[in-house]
Amino acid sequence: MQFGAPLLAFWVAGKLPRLRLWIHSAAFLAILASPLTAMMLGLPDLLPEEDDNPSARFAFLPLIVETAIIVLLYCLAGAMLLSQSVHSAITDWHGDTRLSQVASRPRREGTSSSFASKGSKSQ
């Protein structure tokens, strides 16, 4: 389930791109819930007077590490997507205001001082 949920989410998101965020959110939640579900189903309910075997809990350690890695990768992918969308929004916003400022500004004509006419100080 750990690798199946993201792969299925990518495949379904390719077919339904408008629901991409919801599909990956469901996969993210399924990955987060899988270690808890495995622990609840894998370890039988113990009676209060029975001793819990401490080594039984370590059986789920690889599953927890795998979940942490996949969740980290999902968070990194989400951060990259967010930074791209924020960057494009800032670029669009900055580009629109800059274009409106350039269009409303009158052109300067007849100015004699330009960067190329100053020359060097040794002349």
Residue pairs with C-beta under 8 A, 6 or more apart in sequence:
1 30
1 31
1 34
2 31
2 34
2 63
2 66
2 67
2 70
3 70
5 27
5 30
5 31
5 34
6 24
6 27
6 31
6 70
6 74
8 27
9 23
9 24
9 26
9 27
12 19
12 23
13 19
13 20
13 23
13 24
16 23
24 74
28 71
28 74
31 67
31 70
31 71
31 74
32 67
32 71
34 63
34 67
35 60
35 63
35 64
35 67
38 60
38 63
39 60
42 59
42 60
43 56
46 52
